[in-house]
Amino acid sequence: MRINATKMSALAAAAAMAAVLGAATVSTANAAEKSVKCYGVNKAGHNDCKTATGSCAGTAKSDRQGDAFVVVPSGTCAKLAGGSLTPKS
């Protein structure tokens, strides 16, 4: 049985895409394990999740809001001006 070039190319592309998607899933899971909530470093409207005064991402009213966080790689928060691993009042 002979497979034409078009079918062979499509098969190769599908295999490559499956490999890429599989690798992306693993790296996303590893990134989540190495991330922390960093409080007090957000820009207004650019926080990652709820605050004491808002229930969704993007609801921070001001820059560097003490109860708003942004998820950053572990070890990065302490290097950011005003960064804290605990909420500020």
Summary of the structure (lengths in Angstrom):
residues: 89
radius of gyration: 21.1
end to end distance: 71.8
largest distance: 71.8
contacts: 214
relative contact order: 0.18
helix: 36%
strand: 12%
